[in-house]
Every structure is written in structure tokens, then in C-alpha cells.
Amino acid sequence: MTDFSQQNDTHLTKFLNLFQNNSKTMNQNILQEAQNIVYGQREDDYGSVTENFNNIAKLWSATLKHEITPQQVGLCLIQLKIAREMNKHKHDNLVDIAGYAATLEKLHLNL
């Protein structure tokens, strides 16, 4: 295993342990907070998830010269937050991970 792989495995293990430990004490708060954001003010601020993620997908597709779907946008944003959490724990990262998962559900349900 390369140093990079070992380092990533270590960071991933730390992240998973941190998330599991925090989820025992904060799980409901994180999920409630994410739900309030996704189904509350966020849509008023940025428009519907479908419209917003479609716009992001079009922009990323043009930049990357490869078609990106709105669902891929959501998955990539979750990965972004995981990468940040692997570097340093912030409550916001966990809330956003849950929020982006909820936005993926909204996309799937066409809400």
C-alpha cells in the first residue's frame, strides 16, 4: 500500500469513528437540522433542488467536458463534505452530508 493509500485509510477510519461516535449523541439533532435546512429556508434562498442541481450539472458538464447528472452533483457534494470531515471535524460537515442525502431523495422523488 502506498503512503497516500495508508494516509487515506487512516483519515477514513478517523472519519467513520468520529461519525459513529457523534451519531450516538447528535444523530437526531444532525438529521433534524438537515431537514430544517433542506425543507425550509434553503429552497427559498436557492430555488428548488431540481432546478439548482440541474444548473450545477450543466455548469460542471461544460467545465469538465463530460456530462454530469444532478444526482452526480449530490454525490460529489457529499464526497466533498466527507473529504473535509476527514481533515477536521466540524458539525456543519455532518449536517451537510445528511442534507445532501435528503436532496438526492428529493431529486429521486421529483420534489
C-alpha positions as CSV (number, residue, x, y, z in Angstrom):
1,M,0.0,0.0,0.0
2,T,1.3,3.5,-0.9
3,D,1.8,6.2,1.7
4,F,-1.2,8.0,0.1
5,S,-3.4,5.0,0.4
6,Q,-2.3,4.4,4.0
7,Q,-2.9,8.0,4.8
8,N,-6.4,7.9,3.2
9,D,-7.3,4.7,5.1
10,T,-6.2,6.4,8.3
11,H,-8.3,9.5,7.6
12,L,-11.3,7.5,6.5
13,T,-11.1,5.3,9.7
14,K,-10.9,8.5,11.8
15,F,-13.9,10.0,10.0
16,L,-16.0,6.8,10.3
17,N,-15.2,6.6,14.0
18,L,-16.0,10.2,14.6
19,F,-19.3,10.0,12.7
20,Q,-20.3,6.8,14.6
21,N,-19.3,8.3,18.0
22,N,-21.1,11.6,17.2
23,S,-24.2,9.9,15.8
24,K,-24.9,8.3,19.2
25,T,-25.2,11.7,20.8
26,M,-26.1,14.0,17.9
27,N,-27.8,11.8,15.3
28,Q,-31.3,13.2,15.8
29,N,-30.0,16.8,16.0
30,I,-28.0,16.5,12.8
31,L,-30.9,14.9,11.0
32,Q,-33.4,17.5,12.3
33,E,-31.1,20.3,11.4
34,A,-30.5,19.0,7.9
35,Q,-34.2,18.5,7.4
36,N,-35.0,22.1,8.5
37,I,-32.4,23.4,6.1
38,V,-33.4,21.3,3.1
39,Y,-37.1,21.7,3.5
40,G,-37.0,25.3,4.9
41,Q,-35.1,28.5,4.1
42,R,-32.6,26.9,1.7
43,E,-35.3,26.4,-1.0
44,D,-36.4,30.0,-0.6
45,D,-32.8,31.1,-1.0
46,Y,-31.7,28.9,-3.9
47,G,-34.8,27.6,-5.6
48,S,-35.9,24.0,-6.0
49,V,-33.3,21.3,-5.6
50,T,-34.1,20.0,-9.1
51,E,-33.6,23.4,-10.7
52,N,-30.5,24.1,-8.7
53,F,-28.8,20.7,-9.2
54,N,-29.7,20.8,-12.9
55,N,-28.0,24.2,-13.2
56,I,-24.9,22.9,-11.3
57,A,-24.8,19.8,-13.5
58,K,-24.9,21.9,-16.7
59,L,-22.1,24.1,-15.5
60,W,-19.9,21.2,-14.4
61,S,-20.6,19.4,-17.6
62,A,-19.4,22.4,-19.6
63,T,-16.3,22.8,-17.4
64,L,-15.4,19.1,-17.4
65,K,-16.5,18.4,-21.0
66,H,-18.3,15.4,-19.7
67,E,-22.0,15.0,-18.9
68,I,-22.8,15.3,-15.2
69,T,-26.2,14.4,-13.8
70,P,-28.0,16.3,-11.0
71,Q,-27.7,13.0,-8.9
72,Q,-23.9,13.0,-9.5
73,V,-23.8,16.6,-8.3
74,G,-25.4,15.5,-5.0
75,L,-23.0,12.6,-4.6
76,C,-19.9,14.8,-5.3
77,L,-21.1,17.3,-2.8
78,I,-21.4,14.5,-0.2
79,Q,-17.8,13.4,-1.1
80,L,-16.6,17.0,-0.7
81,K,-18.0,17.1,2.8
82,I,-16.5,13.7,3.7
83,A,-13.1,14.9,2.5
84,R,-13.4,18.0,4.7
85,E,-14.5,15.9,7.7
86,M,-11.6,13.6,7.2
87,N,-9.3,16.6,7.6
88,K,-11.0,18.2,10.6
89,H,-14.3,17.5,12.3
90,K,-17.0,20.2,12.0
91,H,-20.6,19.7,12.9
92,D,-21.5,21.5,9.7
93,N,-19.9,18.8,7.6
94,L,-22.2,16.1,9.1
95,V,-25.3,18.2,8.8
96,D,-24.4,18.9,5.1
97,I,-23.8,15.2,4.4
98,A,-27.3,14.4,5.7
99,G,-28.7,17.4,3.9
100,Y,-27.2,16.4,0.5
101,A,-28.6,12.9,1.1
102,A,-32.0,14.5,1.6
103,T,-31.6,16.5,-1.6
104,L,-30.8,13.3,-3.5
105,E,-34.1,11.9,-2.2
106,K,-35.9,15.0,-3.3
107,L,-34.4,14.6,-6.8
108,H,-35.4,11.0,-7.0
109,L,-39.0,11.8,-5.9
110,N,-39.1,14.9,-8.2
111,L,-39.9,17.3,-5.4
